């Protein structure tokens, strides 16, 4: 029944055909169970294990590698090759792909825990009226029409319509669903509001919420997926994971690279068709197979096999650094998404605020000697911890607050006229409440005021254990005053009173709405001498003025406190007793903002990131908070920047689009609005980070580009998120974004490094094929270079230091290509030099080396006809391992120098020297040690078809390798002078060459 909130009690009962005195009978229960289903959240269908495994191979580059590995394997069998060398290449490729697939499967199997943990918020049991008798049944057996009794401390088992109040009031904490900072009073009357949101449905008890005060009966109107919690479940099921910006760019680049590889492979094969019949190959077919092998080697050279592993490693290193900042990353790809975040949609309650109601202002009458003087006190402390200082109106600390009469009586009243519990939880290391948050705030205030008569009171209290300290002062007053009778809060009186006795003295303490308490007071307590004087019209007017200021301008939730001396022997309280009270004081409380949030807001604005505060609370309260934290500092007028969910829904489509571009505050929202906001912002090409801590935040957290949950939040929110803030600190998000930007910059650098290296390998093979000289590198040597000599420095580039201005620039565009324009040209130049230098090392050994045959260059080009003509040298010279060893070493060393080039995209090595990243220096040294090992250790040299080099060989290797530093320094110089870069960006921005960089003004 979707509109139960708008129907009367009789209409709802008639709809289900239920007698409120007897409940459903057995036949009705069976009928309703068939009609409406069970009260459980269904499990979603999960992909099978093998489908998950196959999904990891659904990538173009991976498919090309698999084909290359299979072709290499088949060609080895056709050629009759045996031994480890023949099958090393395909085996290593397949092992790498299997490892990457394993990581992907593990990540995905952990991704859907949020849906399971949502079930934890369903009640286990319910007190149900059936066949005229109450019984306790499993909550899963409830059906619509069941009459259920709920009481304080109980969890609501299904969505239910109130039908009978069994106490003065019923209050429910529904923060997990709506984000409201205070409990909500429920009532029997139907709701007349159009387009009612959860906050408007005051006659409905929502599944999973908790009763904090009172007792009532209600009829079940929704079970399972038909409940508000079920709606969240369905919303999360409908949310599909989308690729991160970096993943999209890598996929685009992979598609581009695949086309280039395919083109070059076909070109190499076609160029050499004339050589298929060369006698050295032993026939046309064998010649075709030989050059097909070269094409396969080219594909292996062009694809950076280690790229997936290196990207994962770099992101993992970033997550370690972020964990030290208290940002725990659950999804590795989300690390780099932080770098391009343009909008943060921040939940208010528990994220920007502490979600712990605290008294911040106290107002009492100081004196009336010359004229009424009202004193205001400020109270520090924003949590339930009994730690805080009380300041007077001039900002001076009150050393012994309990020595002042009014504050002393406020502490007594706060401790005694109170049904809540404040306790310390050693497992969580924090103070927790049981009961109404406003009452707990009063208990904490009593602790901050302390006890009278001890000059060393503050320091003495601090010596107690946290468990003892939690309610020490409250227990003191409860021990000295015996409670005789309690008059609970009612809606008509708007107050609560408690009758206490002490030393032959009976006192009634009262607390309630200021307008209700002040109207019942005839006298007021003076703070200067503790006397009670008549409450005159002028004093009453001054108190009401302060109340309006607290409740209006400062949007504080206000309570007034009073007391009255009662005759001895009284055992119960009557309504008439709550007249002629003595006014003690006025307290103003709020869900306080976190202290560090204001600076974090300013950092976001400096970094070009817009913050939208999203909350279920009312508009005025949220606007007041936003002013305190600086969210409105850049705005002169709130018109067009602050909307309630209803106001936004009523806007025309065009106005909604404009509103989204200017919005800074979104209030009175329910879960569907949060998800809608994320979707709408993403349609405007924004990269959205959504923060939250409640069950109500889970769908939006999952839909956002990056969901950020609070460490103290619900398990559902944490499981649906990409990142968890261990310290619940909004400011940590800003630090995480700075780290995310730095990680992206480093990721970009090592991707460019690997790509420029692979371009060099492609150029090497292509040039050798075009020139008609022997193969410069064996496939196993290419694989070694790609995996080890490229992988280690590329990973170390991830340790490059964060730029000092990383949070002073606007977020990068989400469609910014990883390699494009001028940079692509730069890496073509570098890659071309790497390839040419590698071939040059090969030719040098044959033509100029003292240890080589010193052949004429023409002989080298006609090597394949050596066996058909007479020569002065043996044809076996072309099988010598020296030339390919020189080539491979040149390739390794030139790539080590190229790694140093990637310490910065545009800064010279003179500005950022190699020792600025000692990890990179260490990886280069380790790579060279590994390379020397395979040259000089016999079994390894045979495996990789290499041989030891002489000092003369090493000298030539260095001469050929070092110029890559000079070339890139020149290119960096042009990068720093913008003219050349702009020209090349214009010339190279071609959709058929690279992923398009669309412009989007922010």
N, C-alpha and C positions, 0 to 999 in steps of 0.2 A: 504494500500500500504506500504509494509514493507521496501522497498529499495528506498523510495522517496529521501533520502539524497544523494544517488549515481546517481540520474537521473537529467537531465537538467530541467529547468523551462518548456520548451516546451513539453518535454516528459511527465511530470506530468500532465500538463493541458490537453494534448491529451488523456491520460489514463482515465481521468474523463469526457472527452468531454465537457469542460467548456471554455467559452469565458471570458478572464480576464477583459474585458470591460463591460460585461453584467451579468456575473455570471450564475448560474443555472436558468432554467425556472421551473415552477411549476411541470410539468410532470417528469422532471429529479429529482427534490427533492423527489417526491413520490417514484420513482423507486429506488433511492439510499437509502432511508429510509428502504424500504423492503429488499434491498440487504445487507446493512451494519448494520442496527439496529439503536437504539437511542443512543444519546450522554449522557448516564447515567451509573453509576456504579451499577450493579444489587445488590439487597439485597440477602444475603445468606439465605439458608433454615435453620431455627432454630429448635432445638429439642423441642417437646412439653413439657409443664410443668410436666406432669406425667412421661414422659420418664426421665426427669432430676431427679425427685424424686426417681424413681426406680433405677437409676444409682447409687445413694448414698448407696444403700443396696447391691451393687455388690461387696461384700468383704467377704472372707471366714469366718473370725471371726464373722462378723456381722450375717452371715447366721446361724452359729452355735448357736449364742445367740438367734436368732429368734426361731430356732427349740427348744432350751432349754426352752424358755419362753412358747411356745405353749404346749410342753409336760408337763411342770409344771402345766399349766392351766388345761389341760385335766385330769391329774392325780388328781388334786384337785376336779374336778367335779366327777370323778369316785369314789373317797373316800367319797364323800358327804360333803366335807369341805365347810364351809360357813364363811362369815365375811371378814374383811379386811385382816387378816393374811394370808388366803388362796391365795388371789389374789395379795398380795402386791408385791411379787417377779416378776411375769411376767409383772405386770403393770409398775414397776420401770424400768425394762430392756427396755420395749417398749418406755417409755418416753425418756430415754437416747438416744436411736437410732433415735427417731423422732427429737430430738434437733440437733443431729449431721447432720441428713439429711437436716434440715432447713438451717444450716450454709453452707453446700455444695451447695445447690440450689441457695442461695443468691450470693455466690462467682461466680458461673458459669454464672448467668444471667448478671453479670457486666463485664464479660470477653471479650465480643466482641464489645466493644464500639469503638475500633480502626477502624473497618471497616465502622462504621457510620460516624466517624469524618473525614475519608478520603474524604468523599463527600464535606466537607467544603472547600477543596482546588480546587473545580471546580468553574469556573466562572459562575456568574448568568446570564449575558447578553453578547451579541456579536453584533458588527456592521457588517452586512452582505450585500453583493451585490447580489441581485436576480432580474431577469427580468429587468436588466439595472438600478435598483434603490437601493440606500442604505437604510437599515432600521435596527432598533434595535430590536432584537429578543431574546427570552430566549435561553441560551446556549444549553439547552437540545434538541432544535429543529435543531441544526446543523447536516449536513450530509457530508460525504466525497465529495469533489468537490466544496463546498461552498467557495466563495472568501470573506475573512474577513479582516477588517482593524483594526490594533492594534496601540496603542499610549502609551506614557509614563504614568505610573501609572496603566495601565490596566492589568488585569489578562488574561493569554492565555486560551481560552475556549476549545481548543482541540489540538491534535497534528497537526501541520501545516507546509507546505513547503513554504519558502519565495519565492515570485514571483516579488515583486517590492519594491524598497526602496523609501520612500517619504521624507526622511531627509538625512543628511550627514552620519548618522550611526544609527544602532539599537543595543542597549545593553539590555540584559536580565539577571535578577538575577535568576539563577536556582539552588541555594544552597540547597533548600529543596529536590531536586531530585538527585544532584550529589555531594553536599558537597563542591563545589568550593567556595573559600573565596572571589573571585572577580566576578563581573558581566562579562558576556561573550558577545563578539561582534558577531553579526549574519551577514551572507553574502548570496549573491544569488548563488554563485558558488557551484557546487556539490562537494561531498567529495569522494576522490579516495582511502582513507585508507581501507585496508582489515581488517576484524574483527573490524569494527568501533564501539566504545563505545559511550555513550551519549555525552561525551565531544568532540568527533571528529565530531559530526553531527552539524556543524555550520550553516547549511541552514535550520535546523528544529527548530521550536518553540514548546516547550513541554507544554502540558496541565498543568495548575496550577502554572506555573512560572509567574514572573512579569516583565513587561517592565520598565526599569529604565531610558532609554534615547532613543529618536527618535520616528519615525513613519514609518509604512510599511504595505504592503498588503501581504497576504499569502493565500494559498489554503489548505483547510482541507484535511488531508490524513489519519487520524485515529480518531475514536470516541469511547466513552465508554471504554470497556475492551481492545480495540485495541490500546489505548494510553499507554504511558510510565507509567502514574499514574494507569491505568487499570491493567498493568502488576504487579504492586506492590499489588494491590487489590487481584488479582488471587493468587499471591505468599502467601499472608497472609491467604487466604482461604484454600490453600493446606497444611498449617502448622498445624499439630495436636499437642495438648498439651501432653507432656509426663510426666510420674511420676518422682518426684524428687528422688535423691539417697536415702534419708531417707525413703520415701514412699515405694521404691522398697525393701529396707531391711526389713521394717515392714511387707510388704506383704509376703516376703520370710519367715520371722519368723512366721507370722500367719499360713502359710501353714504347716510349721514344727510343730508348736504348735497344729494345728488341728489334725495332724496325731498322735501325742503323746496322745492328749486327747482321741481320738477315741480308741486308743490301750488300754489305762488305763481303760476307761469305760467298754470296752468289757471284759478286764481281771478281773475287780472287779465283774462283773456280773457272769462270768464263775466260779471264785473262790468260789462264794457263792451259786452255784447251789444246793449243798448239804443242804443248810439251807432253801431252798424254801418251804420244807414240814414241817418246824418247827411249832408246835402247836400255837405259839404266833401270827403267820400270818393268821391263819384260812384257810389254803389251799394252794395248790401249786401255783395257779394263783396269789393269793394275795401276796404270798411270792416273786414271780417273779416281781410283780409290786413294792413291797417294795424296792427290791434291784435295780430295774430300777430307782426308785426315787433317790437312793444313787448315781447311775451313773450320773443322771442329775445334782445332787448337785455338783458332782465332776467336771462336765463340767463348771458349773457356777463358781466354785472355781478356775479353771485353766485359765479361760479367764479374763484378766484384763479389765472389762467393762469400767472403767474410763479412759483407755489409750487414746482413741481418744480425749476425752475432755481435758485431762491433756496435751497432745502434743499440741493441739490448744492453750491452755492457756499459755504454756511456750513460744511458738512462738509469741503469741500476746504480752507477756511481753517484749520479745526481740525487737519487732517492736517499742515499746514505747521508749526503750533506743536508738534505731537507729534513731528515729525521732528527738531526742535531738541532734544527730550528723548531722542532715540535710539530712538523708537518709529516704525517705518516702517509706515504703514497701506496695505494692499493692497486692501482692500474698503471703500469710503467709508461704507456704512451701518453698518459695524461700529464706527465712531467713537462713535455715540450708544449702541450696545449696551453699551459699557464702563460707561456711567453707571448701569446697573441691574444690573450683575454682582453676584451674591450669593455665588457659590462659585468659587474658583480651584482647579482640579485641576492641581497643579504636578508636573511630572516632576522627579525628584531629580537624576539624573546629568546634569551639564552645565547645569542650570538653577539649582538651589539650590546645587549644588557646581560646582567648576571643571572636573570630568571630567579632572583632571590629578593622578595619584597623587603625593603629596608626603610626604616624611619629616617628621614633626612632633615626634617624641620620640627621644632617644638615651639609652641607659642603659649606664654603664661602672662598673668598680670604681675608686674613687678611692684608697683606702689601706687597709692592715690593721695599722697601727702599734699601735693599742689594741684595735680591733674592726673588722670589715669595714664599710666605709662606701661605699655605692653612690651614685654621682653621676648625676643626670638632667639632660639638656640639652633645651631647647625650640628648635625651628627655625621661623623665620617664612618666609613665602612660600607662595603657594597655587597657583602655576603652574609650567610647565616653565622659566620664565626663571631663569637662574643668579643670582638676586637674593634675598638673605635674610640674616637675622642669627641667630646662635646665642646663646642666653641660658643662664646657669646656673640652678640650682634656686631662687636668690633673685631671679631676674628681671634680673640685671645682664648687660650685653652682654659677650661674649667677644671682645676686640679682635682677637687673632691665634689663631684656633682651631687652626691647623696646628702651633702650638708645643706643644700638649698631646699627649702620646704616643698615647693611645687614639684621639682624634679624627683624628690623622695616619694611624694604621694603618687606621681606618675608611675614610678617603678613598682610601688605596691599594687596599684590598680592593674598595671600591665601584667603582673605576675599572677594575681588572684582571679581577675575577671577574664579567664583564659582557659580554653579546653585543648590547646595544642600541645605538642611535645617537641622539644629540641634535643637532639642527641648527636654524639660523635660516632662516625662509622670508621673504625680503624682500617678496614679492608680497602675502602676507597680514599681514606685520608682526608675526609671533609665532614662538615656538619650537615645533618639532614633534618627535614621536618616531617612531622606527622600531623595532619590537620590543615586548617586554613592558613594560607601564607601571610595574611594580615595579622593573625594572632601570633604567629611565629615571629614576625617583625617586632611585635610588642615585647615578646620574651627576650629577644636579642637586645632591645632598648633597655630593658631592666638590667641585663648583664652589663651593659656599657655604663649605666648610671652607678652601679655598684651598691655597696652597703654603707650605712652611716656608722660613725663612732670609731673608725680606724684610720689614722693618718697614713698608714702604710698600705691602705686597701688596694690600690692598683697593682703595686709590685707583689703583694701577697697573693692576689688572684692569679697572677702570671706564673706563680710557682706550682699551681695545681696541674694535674695531668689534664689532657684535653677532654677526656671522658668526664672527669669531675667538673671541669670548668664550664662545660656546655650549659648547664642550668644551675650552677651553684647559688647564685643570688635568688633565682626563682624558687629554688627549694628552701632557701632561708625564709622567705616570706610565707611559703606554704606551710612550713613547720611552725611558724609563730602565729599564724592565723588559721583557725579551724573553720572550714567551709560548712555552713549549716544548710543553706538552700540556694538554688540557682533558678533564675527566671531567664529561660532561653530567649534568643533573638526571635522576634516575629516581624513580619512585614509591616504590620500596622503601627507597632511601637518603634521599630527601627533601632532597637537597643537591647542590651543584655545586662543583667545585674546578678550579683552574687552577694549573699549575706554571710559575713564572717564574724567570729568572736575572738577576743584576745584580752586576757587580764580583766575580766569583768566589764568588758567593753564590746558592744556589737556595732559593726560598721557595714554599710552596704556600699559596694563599689559598682559603678556603672560605666559602660562604654557604649558608643553608638554613633549614629549620624549626627554631625554637629548641630543641624537645625533642630533635631529632636531633643538632644541633650540640653542645649542652651535654653530652649523654650521651657524646660522643666526646672531650671536652676533659679534660685532666689538669692543666692550668695556666691561669693567667689573667693578663692584662697589667694592671699598676697604672698609674693615670693620673698619680700624683704624681711618680714617678721613672722610669717606663718599664721597670721590672723585671718579670719574669715569676715569679710565685709559685705554689705548689701550689693547685689548686682544691679547697678543703676542703668538707666536707658542709654546713657553715653557710653558706659563700659560695654554694654550689650552690642551697641552699634559698632564699636571699635572691634570687638571680637568677630562679628559677622563680616566686617570689612576684611579682616585678616583671613577669614575662612574663604571668602570669594577670591582673594588673591592667591591663596594656596591652590584652590581647586581650579581656578580659571587660568591665570597667567602661567603658573608653575605646573599645572595639571597633576597635582598631588592627590592621592586618595586620602581623605581626611577622616579622622575619628576624634570625637571629643570624650574626655574622661571626667568623671565626677564621683563624689562620695556623699554619704549621709550617715550621721550617727543615729542608730536605731535603739528603741527601748529593749532592755534586757528581757530574755525569756522568749523572744520571738523565734518561731521555728520555720516559718514559711513567708514568702513574699507575695504581696498582692499588688495589682496594678497601681493602686493609690499610693503605695509606698514609694513609687518612683517619681514623686513630686517633691518640691522644696529641696532640691539638691544643691550641693556646693560645687561649683565649677573648679576643676583642677587645671586643666590645660587642653590645648589642641595639638594633635600630632599629625604631621603630613608625611605620607610614605609613597614610595615609588619603586618600580623595578629599575634599579639604577644602571646607567650606562657603564661599560667597562672603562677604566681610567685611560687605557692606551688607545682607545678607538679613535679619538679626535685626531691624533697625529697620523694614524693609519689612513684616515679619510683624506687628509691633506696630501699624503704620499700618492694616493690613488689619483687625485686630481692632477698632480704634477706629472704623473706617468701617463696621462691621457686616458685613464680608466674611469668610466662612469659607474657610480654606485646607486642602485635602486633599493630602497628599504621596503621590504615586503612583510606584512604582518596581519594577523587576524584581529588585532586590537582596534579600538576606535580611532578616528582621525585626529582628534585634538591631542590625545595622549601621544600618538606617534609623531605628530608634528613638533610637539614640545621636545621629545627626545632628539629628533633630527636637528633641531636648533642647538641642543647641547653638544652634540658630537660633531657639528660642523658640516653636516650633509647639505645644509641650505646656505652655507657661507657665500657661495657664488651666485645666489639668487636674490634679487631685489623684491620680487613678488612671487608668492606661491601659486598664483593662478596658472593653470596649465601644467603644473609640476607635481601636484598632489591630488590623487584620485582615490575614491573608495571603489570596490569591485562593482557595485551597482551603478555608480556614475560612469565608470568606464564602459560597462556593458551597454549603456543607453546611448553612447556616442555613435554617430554614423561611421561607416568604414574608413573614409578619408580622415576624419578627425581622430580615429583610433591610431592610424598610422603616425600622424603628427604627435599625438599624445605619447606614443612609445618613444619617440625621438627626444622628448623633453622630460619624461617622467623621472621623478626622484623619490616618490613615495607612493606606495600602493597598499591601501588599508582595507580592513573587513573582508579579507580574502579567505577562500577555502581551497583545498588541495587542487581542484580543477583549474582555478584561476592561476595558481603558481605555474602549473604545467603549460597553460595557455600563454602566459607571459613569456616563458622560455621559448616556446615554439615561435611566437610572433617576433621576438627579438632575433631569433636565428634566421627567420625569413628576410630580415633586414640586413643580413650578412654580418650580424654581430657574433662575436665569440663569447658565449655566456658561461660564467661561473656562478653556480647557485649554492648558497650556503644554507644550512639548516640543521636541526637536531631532532625534530619530532617525526612521528609516523607520517604526519600530514605532509612533510617535506619530501618523502621518499620518491614519489613519481617525478617531481620536478628535478630532484637530484640526479635521477637516472636519465632524464631527457636532456639535461644541460650538457654542454661540451665538456665541462668538468664539474662534478658534484663534490662539494666540500662539506663534510659532516663534522659536528663537534664531538670531541672525545667523550664528553659526559652525556652525549645524546643517546637516543634509542638505538638498539642493535639493528633495527630495520634501516634507519637513516644511514648508519655506518656501512652496512652491506650494500646499499644502493649507490654509495658514493665512490668517487675515484681517489679521494684524499680525505684523511681525518686529521683534524687539529687536536693534538693531544692536550694542549693547554686551553682549548676553547677560545683562543684569542684571535679576534678579527685581525689584529696587527700582524699575526703570523702569516696571514694570507699575502700581505704585501711583500714580506720577506721571501715567501715561497714563489711569488710571481717574479721577483728579481732573480732568484735562482733559476726559475724556469726559462727566463730570457737568456741567461748566461749558458744554460745547458743547450738551448737551441742554437746559439751562436757557435758553441763548440761542436755540436752535432753537424752543423752546416760545414764547419771547417774540415772535419775528418771525412765527411762524404765527398767534399770537393777534392781532398787529398787522394782518396781512393780512386775517384773517377779520373783524375789527371794521370795517376799511375797506370790505370787500365788503358787509357787512351794511348799512353806510351807503348804498352805491350801490343796493342792493336797495330799501331804504326810500325812497330818493329817487324811483326809478321807480314804485314801488308807490303812494306818496302822490300823485304827479303824476297817475297813471292814475285813482285813486279820486276825486281832486278834479276831474278832467275838464279840467285845464289842458294847454297844449301840452307836447310832450316837452322835459324840462329839459336832457337831454344826448343828443347824437348817439352812435351806437354807436362811431364812431372815437374820440370823446372819452373814452368809458369805457375803451376799449382802451389809450389813452395813459396814463390814470390808473393802470390795473391794472399795466401793464408797467413804465413808467418811474418815475412818482412814487411808486408803492408799492414797486417792486422795489429801488431804490437804498437807501432807509432800512432796508428789511427786511434787506438784506444787511449793512449797517453794524451792525445790532443784534447780529450774530454776533460783533462785537468787544467786546461788553460784558465788563467785567472779572470774573474768577472770584471768587465769594464766599469770604470768609476761612474760613468754617466748612464748606466743601464736602465735606471728608473727615471731618467730625465727626457726620454724620448717616447714618442707615441708608440702604441703597440704595432707590431709588424702586421702587414696585410695578410689575411688568412690565405689568400691565393698567391702569395709570393712564391715564386719557383725557387727550388733549392739551388739550381744552377741556371743562370739565364744571362742573356745580353752580353755585356762586356766581360763578365766573369767566364762565360762559356768560351769566349774568344781567348781569354787569358789561359785557360786550361787546355785549349787546343794548341796554343803556342808551346806551353810547357810540355804537354804530352807529345807533341811532334818532336821536340828536342830530345825527350827521353827515348823515344823510338829510334831516332836517327843516331843518337849516341850509342845505343845498344848495338845497332847494325854496324856502326863505325868500328866498335871494339872487335866485332867478329871479322870484318874485312882487314883491320890492322894486323891481326895475328897472321892471316894468310899472306898478306902482301908486304908488310914492313917489319914484323917481329924477327929479332935475331934468332929466336928459338923456333920460328915457323919456317915453312917451305919457301917463303918470299916469291910467290907466284906472280906472274903478270895478272892484272885485274881481269883481262879477257879470259884467261884460263879458269878463273873462279866462276865467271858467268856461264862457262860451258862445261861445268863439272859433270853434268849428267851424260855427256857424250865421251867421257874419259875412257871408258872401256872399249870404245870403237875406234880409237885412234892411238898412235904412238905418242907417249909423253916422256919427259925427262924425270918424272916423279911418279911414285906409285899411286894408284887411284884410292888406296886405303887412307891416304892423307885426309880425304874428305869425311872420314869416320872418326878422325881424331877428336878427343874430348876437350882439347885446349881452347879452340875458338868459342865453343858454346859456353865454356866456363868463364872466359873473359866477358862475353856478352851478358851472362847472368849476373856476374859480379858488378859490371857497369850498371845494370838495371837496379840491383840492390842498393849500391852506393848512391846513385843519382836520386833514388827515392828517399834515402835517408836525408840528403840535403833538401829535398823537396818537402819533407816533413817539417824541417825548420822554417821553411817559407810559410807554413800554415800556423805558426804561432799567432799570427794576426792576419785578418783579411787584407788590410791596407797599410798597416804600420810596418816600417822598416825594421830589420833585425838590429839596427843600431839603437832604435828606440825601445824595442822589446827583445832583449838578448835571449839566447838559448837557455841560460840558467834561470829565466823567469818561470820555466816549467821543468823542474828537475825530473819529473816522471818521464817526460819526452826524451830528455837526455839519457836517462837510464834505459828506456826502451830501445833507443838507437844503439847504445852500447851492447845490450843483450842481443839484439838482432844481428849485429856484426859478429858477436861471439858464436851464435848459432850458425851463421853463414860460414865462418872460418872452420867450425867443426865439420860441416859436411864437405868442405874442401880437403881437409887434412886428415880426417879419420877414415880409414880405408873402407869398412863396410858401407858407410854412409855415402862416400864418394862414388862407389859403384852403383848404389841405389839411385842416386840423382844424376848419374852420367856426367860427373865433374872430375877434375884433377887438380892437384896443388898448383898454385901460381907462384912465379918468381917475383923478386922485388921490382924488376923492370916492368912486369905485367901490372903490378899494383900501381906503379907510377903513372902508367898510361890510363888506368882505370880512374885515378884521381883527376888527371888532366881532362878527361872526357866528362866527368861527373860534376865538378865544381861550377862550371858556367851556368848551371840551372839556377843557382843563387843569384848571379848577376842579372840573368834574364828576368827573373821574377821581381827583383828590386826595381828594375826599369819599369816593368808593368805596374807595380805598386805605385811608383811615382806618378804615372799617368792616371791611376785610380784616384789619387789624392787631388790631382788637378781635374776638376769636374768636366771640362770641355770634352776631352777624349772619351770619357765614360758615357756622357750623354749621347755622343754621336754613335758609339757602338751599340748602346741600348736601343737606339732608334733603328739601326741597321739590322740588328739580330733578333728583334722581337717579332718572330715569325711563328704563326700557329703551327706550321708544318714542321718546324724545327724543334720547338720547345713548348712546354706547358705555358699557356698564355698567362700573362700577368695583368689582370684587369685592374683598372684604377677604381679606387673607392675612397672618396673623401670622408674623413671622420669629422 
